[in-house]
Amino acid sequence: MALGMGAAGGGGRRSGRRTRRKAALSEINVTPMVDVMLVLLIIFMISAPLLNSGVKVDLPKTEAAALKEDTDPLTVSIKADGSMYVKEDQVSYAQLTPRLLAMTGNDTSKPVYVRGDGAATWDTVAKVMGKLSSAGFVHLNLVTDTMAGKGTPAAAASSSSSVVGAASQ
């Protein structure tokens, strides 16, 4: 009459007990990973424009189209007071070509972008471009800001820079 007993009369296992354990969860929770990726995306979107050239110059405005940027361009910046910078390091007129030749490993076929301040004298910009040309650099580019319409300057942003022309020997 024992309903819950085994066939041997009470010494057997209970048939209602669970013997299996819960299996481990082997799925990856993707939500935290997506959250981290979105935060990193926002950080890189904010910091990327700050990684362009660090010398602040007022570029002249032209109607030339914007240029795709290289990964690590060689830039020579000329401020309004005539001071010159290679990338972000200030150099004298005499140090200009030796510094660029050292940076390029004497490879004069790499493009050099000259960023002359709009208030800088044309004499200074022309001397710098002449010195670079006489040193053997064949791809000299003059960087300007683009204009939004006829006579209306575009918002000054580093992404709106364009190349007016390239000098070749």
N, C-alpha and C positions, 0 to 999 in steps of 0.2 A: 503494500500500500504506500510505500514511499515513492512519491512522484519525482522528487528531486534527486534521488539516489541513483548511483550507477547500478549495473547488473550484479555486482559482487556484494551488494548489501551495505553500502555506506562508505567504503574506503576509497572510492574512485574520485576522479576529478569532477569538478562541477562543470556542467556543459555550458553555462552562461558566462563564464569568465573570459575576458579578452586576453589573448596572449601576444598579439602583435603590438609593436610600438609604432608611433607616428613616424612616417618617413620624413627625412630631412628635406627642407625646401631647397631645391636646386635651381631656382630661377633668379635672374639678376633683376634687382629693382632699378629701372631705368630712370625714374623721376629725379633722384638726386643728381645723377650724371648729367641730365639735360639742364638742370638748374645751374650746375657748375659751368657747363659749356656756355650758357647764355651770359653769365656774369663775365667770363673770360672774353666773349665776343664784345660786350659793352666796353670792357677795359681797353681792348685793342682798338676799337673804333674811336675811342676818345684820345688815346695816346698816339695813334698813327700820324695824324697831321702835325704833331709836335716833333716828329722825327726828321722832318725836312731840314733844310739848311738853317743854321741857327743865327746867322748874321742878318739883322733887320735892315733892309734897304727899301726905299720907295722906287719900284720899277716903273719905267715909262710905259704908257698905255699905247697899244697898237691894235690893229684889226686882224692880226695873225691868229690862226686857229691854235687851240691848246695842243701841247705835245705830250705823248705818253712818256712817263718818267722811267729812267733806268733804275736798276736796283741800287747802285751806289755811284751816283754821278760825281765827276770831278768838277767842282764849282770854284770859280774865282769871283769873289764879291768885292765891289768897290763902293765904299760909303761916300756920302756927300763931302766929307772933309778930305777925301783922297786916300784914306787908309785902305789897305788891301788885305784880304783874307783868303786863304786856301782852305776850303771847307769852313771850319770854324776857328782856325788858327791864324792870328795876325802875322803877316810877313811884310818885309820891306820889298821895294822894287827889285833890288839886287838878288834877294832870296827867292823870288817868284818862280823862275824856271828851274833852278836846282831842286826846289821842293817838289814841284810837279813831276819832274823826271824821276826823282826818288820814289814818289808814290806810284808811278806807272811802271817802274822797272825799265826805264828808257824806252817804253813803248809809246811812240808819238802818234799812233793811229787811234788811240782812245779819244772820244769826244771830250772837249773841255767847254763848260758852260760859263760864260762871263755874265755876271749879274751886276750891272752898273746902276747905281742910284740915279734917279731922275734928276737930282740936283747936282750930281757929280759933273765935272767939266768933261766935255767930249775929248779934250786933249789927253786926260788921264786914261780914259777908256781906250782911246786909239793907241796910246803908248803900250798899254797892257796887251792888247790884241796883237800889235806889231811885235812885241817881245816874244809872245807865245808862238807866233808864226815863224819868227826867225830862229826859234829853238827847235823847230821841226814839227810842231803840232799842226796837223792838217785838217782836223775837224774842230773848228772854233765856232761856237754858237753863242749868239747874243740873246739873253733871256729878257722878256718883257711881260707885262700884264696884258690880258686881253680886254677888249672893249665890248660892252654889252650891245650897243647899237651905234649909230653914226654919231660920233662925238661924245657918247656917254660912257664913262669908264665903268668897268665891271667892279664888283666888290673885290677888294684886295684880298686875295686868298692864295695860298701857295699852290693850290690845285689848279688855279687858273693861269699859271705861267705858260708862256709859249715861246717858241724859238723863232726869231725873225729870220735869220739866215745862217748859213754855214759857209765859212771860208775854207777853201781848199787850195793847196799849192799845186 
